[in-house]
Amino acid sequence: MKRNLEKILTRYYSDVLEKETVETLWAEIIDKNKGLFKIDNIPFYGPKFSCGDIIYAEYDNYEERLTFRKVVEPSGNSTIQIIVMDENLDFQKLRNEFKNLGCESEATGGIIL
């Protein structure tokens, strides 16, 4: 069955990057008329929500797209960021260890989520 997904824009301060950050996330439509969506991927830089959370988003005229406003129902999931400083570390092996524990991960530029 094909899921109905939308891209949601978020703006937040990232403790990892130490600056305001813009990110777009995929979200499953729960009730578009009420602005309810379920986050469907892992946020990269540390906002206050996680994959599976139900959020409220609305169209923002300035951004010209659906924009995150607040978490409506937390999923109980957590996003943990690991910054790999050791260039010799087997990045994929570490991700596989998380996978074996039942944890999904995404990676970008030395950061594992």
C-alpha positions as CSV (number, residue, x, y, z in Angstrom):
1,M,0.0,0.0,0.0
2,K,1.4,3.4,-1.0
3,R,1.7,5.9,1.8
4,N,0.7,9.5,1.4
5,L,3.8,11.6,2.3
6,E,4.5,15.4,2.4
7,K,7.7,17.3,2.9
8,I,7.6,19.4,6.1
9,L,10.1,22.3,6.6
10,T,11.6,22.8,10.1
11,R,13.8,25.6,11.4
12,Y,15.5,25.1,14.8
13,Y,18.8,25.8,16.6
14,S,21.1,22.9,16.2
15,D,23.4,22.2,19.2
16,V,25.6,20.0,16.8
17,L,26.1,22.8,14.3
18,E,25.8,25.6,16.8
19,K,23.5,27.6,14.5
20,E,20.0,28.0,13.2
21,T,19.3,25.1,10.8
22,V,16.7,24.4,8.1
23,E,15.8,20.9,7.3
24,T,13.0,19.2,5.4
25,L,11.5,15.9,6.6
26,W,9.2,13.4,5.1
27,A,5.9,13.0,7.0
28,E,3.0,10.8,6.6
29,I,-0.3,12.6,6.3
30,I,-2.6,11.8,9.3
31,D,-5.2,14.5,8.7
32,K,-4.2,17.2,6.3
33,N,-7.2,19.4,7.2
34,K,-6.2,19.5,10.8
35,G,-2.5,19.8,9.9
36,L,-1.5,16.5,11.5
37,F,1.5,14.5,10.2
38,K,3.7,11.7,11.4
39,I,7.5,12.2,11.0
40,D,8.8,9.4,8.7
41,N,12.5,9.9,8.8
42,I,15.3,10.7,11.2
43,P,16.0,14.4,11.8
44,F,19.7,15.1,11.2
45,Y,20.7,17.9,13.5
46,G,18.8,17.6,16.7
47,P,15.4,19.3,16.8
48,K,13.0,18.5,19.6
49,F,11.1,15.7,17.8
50,S,11.9,12.2,16.5
51,C,10.8,9.8,13.8
52,G,7.2,8.6,14.5
53,D,6.1,11.8,16.4
54,I,2.8,13.3,15.4
55,I,3.3,16.9,14.6
56,Y,1.2,19.9,13.7
57,A,2.3,21.8,10.5
58,E,0.7,24.5,8.5
59,Y,1.3,26.2,5.2
60,D,3.6,29.2,5.8
61,N,3.3,32.0,3.2
62,Y,6.8,33.3,3.8
63,E,8.4,29.8,3.5
64,E,5.9,28.9,0.7
65,R,5.5,25.3,2.1
66,L,4.2,23.2,4.9
67,T,6.1,24.2,8.1
68,F,6.5,22.5,11.4
69,R,4.8,24.2,14.4
70,K,4.7,21.8,17.3
71,V,4.8,18.2,18.5
72,V,1.2,17.0,19.2
73,E,2.0,13.4,20.3
74,P,5.5,12.1,21.0
75,S,6.2,8.6,19.7
76,G,8.5,7.6,22.5
77,N,11.3,7.4,20.0
78,S,14.6,9.2,20.6
79,T,17.2,10.6,18.2
80,I,20.7,10.1,19.4
81,Q,23.6,11.8,17.6
82,I,27.0,10.2,17.4
83,I,29.8,12.3,16.0
84,V,32.7,10.1,14.8
85,M,36.0,11.8,15.4
86,D,38.3,8.8,14.6
87,E,38.9,8.7,10.9
88,N,39.9,5.0,11.2
89,L,36.6,3.9,12.8
90,D,34.6,1.5,10.6
91,F,31.6,3.7,10.1
92,Q,29.5,1.0,8.5
93,K,30.4,-1.5,11.1
94,L,29.1,0.8,13.8
95,R,25.8,1.4,11.9
96,N,25.5,-2.4,11.6
97,E,25.8,-2.8,15.3
98,F,22.9,-0.4,15.8
99,K,20.9,-2.2,13.2
100,N,21.5,-5.5,15.1
101,L,20.1,-3.8,18.2
102,G,16.9,-2.9,16.2
103,C,17.9,0.8,15.9
104,E,17.5,2.5,12.6
105,S,20.2,5.0,11.6
106,E,21.1,7.6,9.0
107,A,24.5,9.1,8.5
108,T,25.9,12.3,7.1
109,G,29.4,13.7,7.2
110,G,30.7,11.8,10.2
111,I,27.4,12.0,12.1
112,I,25.3,8.9,12.8
113,L,21.7,9.2,13.8
